[in-house]
Amino acid sequence: MHFFAYGQKMTTSSWNRTRQPETGSVPEGEDAISLGRRLRHLRKSRRMTLEELGAVVGTAPSQLSLMENGKREPRLGMLQSLAKALGVSIDQLLGAEPPSRRAALEIALERAQRGPLYESLGLPKVRTSARLPMEALEALVGLQAELERRLNEQVATPEEARRANAELRGIMRRQNNYFPDIEAEAQKVLSSVGHTSGPLSQHLIADIAAHLGFTLHHVGDLPHSTRSVTDLKNRRIYLTQSQRTDHDPRSVLLQALGHYVLQHETPENYREFLRQRVATNYFAAALLLPEKATVDFLQMAKSAKEIAVEDVRDAFAVSYETAAHRFTNLATQHLGIPTHFQKTHQSGIIYKAYENDGVTFPQDHTGAIEGQPSCRKWTSRVVFDVPDRFSAYSQYTDTPSGTYWCTARTERAAAGEFSLSVGVPYAHVKWFRGRETSIRGESRCPEESCCKVPPSSLAGEWSGFAWPSARAHSHLLAAMPPGAFPGVDETEVYSFLQAHSG
């Protein structure tokens, strides 16, 4: 994984670098506009007029003109006649590549002018005739591409973020959430300071930073939109002095170092930003819970049929969430156990999820799980009503996709209380502590009758007499902040570095 070329690119004047639009390329897929431009190019290259070609294929020149302008699609019989008259095959006539750069630009401009964005501007359309200068074509297509890029950046919606999440979760599922290249990089770092097992102390983490050439600075004025700031010019990492944080300070520092070790480049879109975030989270966990030591620990627990996430937490002095995440990294690859993980807010909304065991999470039309309500019958929701908050809660749940055993705990954060649950199919529960539980639930979700529709007795009593004021999850509605690092104030960060660089 090579994302972040730390040496030079982040020390340029702005991290919001943009990729120039490739105006000579055409989106894949056939349409009337590109077919028309290819048809015109082939006709003119054979020095035929519309009248001459029309006479050969038996159609009016006006009809051919409509085809060449992308306003009419020829039928199959006409396509065959045109291909024969022009001395090419059907495949050549329907080829994916534009016949020339000018044709590519004309196609791009025609598509743009027929799109909703251009229509919304209320501007007159430019006729893409042979008399339109090449420079004007270049400028018009380039302006349109840049306008679309800026609008997409400013109006990046939660839907785009959910699509990126769904895509990334698909990659994680295909790899069983195990990334050997990151494991290898983490092992190199651990070997450099002689660490093999046990909790990773602050002292050892400082040694890691020094080995990588960084000094650590705890400050009281860290920009409010950041968890850490790395000064690549002076090789410093700034961290907050405050103890009031939801994040393990060790993880925050290790994630900052992860960008350097994994050679990340400045992200150019939210998808890349998200992948880097997941990669550095993985890297930090691989340092806090080294692969060999953690696998040895889990294999011993499996032999004793006593696997428990809280034991992993205690052995390596990490949070329950970090231990649960790390379990999903290693369980399938090294123990042959498919699994799923879920972080759910007390309101029932899923914040994080991963699965490779066939469990059916609720999804929206993009395939995203985050932001969806979890079933009321699942362990991740039932655990909020359990009186004993100090012990792990375990439950079997029968679902349409099979029976799953899950264990869960709740943790409190600034945003409220969350449940953290890990589950496996029934066939693998024999390896886990808590399998002896007699608690059993049944979930029929996504059927609405499972938990989305209130019981008939309640509905009959209150339907039409209740008007709640909803607590909106505004973060799910708001547009993603623009920039390479969403939500981070570039001026604030640069001003901070300038103030501390002396």
ZIRASUL-V96775 format. One line per field, one symbol per residue. psi: psi as a letter, one per 40 degrees, with the letter a starting at -180 (. if undefined). Layout:
# ZIRASUL-V96775
psi: ???
This chain:
# ZIRASUL-V96775
psi: hhdggddddeeidiefiihhhgeeihiiiiiddddddddddddddefiidddddddefiiddddddddefehhiiddddddddddefiiddddfidhididdddddddddddeeiddddeefiiihhgieehidddddddddddddddddddddfhidddddddddddddddddeffhgdddddddddddddefhdiiihiddddddddddeeiihhhiefhhdeidihhhddefihhiieiegiehhdddddddddddddefiihheidddddddddddddddddddgidddddddddddddeffhhdddddddefiiddddddddddeddddefhiiiihhhieeehhdiiiieeeihiiiaeeeidheihihdeiddddddehdheeihhiiihhideahihiiiiiihideahiihihiiideeeeeiheeeiehhihheiehdededhiiddddddeheehgihighgddediihiiidghehhddddddddddee.
